[in-house]
Amino acid sequence: MAVPINYENTPAPQKIALQVNVPHITNSGVRNNTHFIRVTVAGMSLEDIMISLPSQMERFKGVKIRDQSGKEIAAKTEVTKERLSISFDQPLAPGNSLEVQFTGVQSRISGGRVLLYGVTAKRVGLQGEIPIGTARVDIPDKS
């Protein structure tokens, strides 16, 4: 036999608050012919960040690394056909964010109009790279 429920006396559902305590991608996209990836630093300071370049990317003119206020971050970059490595002159402390900008991007897109950038980092005090995530850049139609 079914019994009616009195919802007025039922406690409110519990809310779960998650606090992200690891570096993570907060945004990615394209402005004109500049692709950007925004990363928030959390948990521990970052020494380096590495970005796997999509196979569809033919070339780009340059790379800029900026903080949340738009100021350039001092860093050394090394580019190979498959990867961009960024070594910061000073480790980036938790609470900061950075934006990596690929300027003058030229790519060949077949099929989907999406580029995927794999992002990893080295944290101060830990050996090896840790995965941060995959940044998705949707390429707008040129119509």
C-alpha positions, -999 to +999 in steps of 0.1 A: +000+000+000+014+034-009+017+060+018+018+097+010+050+116+019+048+149+037+075+170+019+072+198+044+089+178+071+116+163+048+151+177+054+167+196+025+191+176+004+227+179+014+249+199-009+284+187-017+310+214-021+341+204-040+373+224-036+396+219-064+432+217-051+451+209-082+461+230-113+432+229-138+421+244-171+395+271-166+390+282-202+402+278-237+392+292-271+401+314-300+403+352-305+410+362-341+438+338-350+451+335-314+443+303-295+444+306-257+445+282-228+438+295-192+451+275-162+445+282-125+474+272-102+462+254-071+477+231-045+514+236-051+535+260-072+542+252-108+577+251-123+569+242-159+539+236-181+538+215-212+513+216-240+509+189-267+502+206-300+474+193-321+485+174-353+463+198-374+484+228-363+507+237-391+524+266-374+520+296-352+540+329-350+546+332-313+537+324-277+527+348-250+523+338-213+503+362-192+490+363-156+454+371-146+460+408-149+474+405-184+510+411-174+536+389-192+551+361-171+588+357-175+595+322-189+616+303-213+599+284-241+609+254-262+589+243-292+590+210-311+567+198-337+546+180-311+550+201-280+555+235-263+574+235-231+573+265-208+598+269-179+589+298-155+617+320-143+600+320-109+575+292-098+539+303-101+523+302-066+489+288-059+461+313-063+475+326-096+464+319-131+481+320-164+470+323-200+491+307-228+484+325-261+494+310-295+495+339-319+492+337-357+479+301-357+475+284-390+460+249-391+445+224-415+412+211-403+396+181-418+363+167-405+356+183-372+365+219-364+380+213-330+417+213-319+427+195-287+457+206-266+469+182-239+483+200-209+506+187-182+528+204-156+557+200-132+549+210-096+575+222-071+586+193-049+573+165-071+591+145-098+576+140-132+547+156-150+511+156-138+482+158-162+461+190-160+436+182-187+427+187-224+420+222-237+394+223-264+395+250-290+365+252-314+375+268-347+348+292-359+335+290-395+350+316-418+318+323-437 
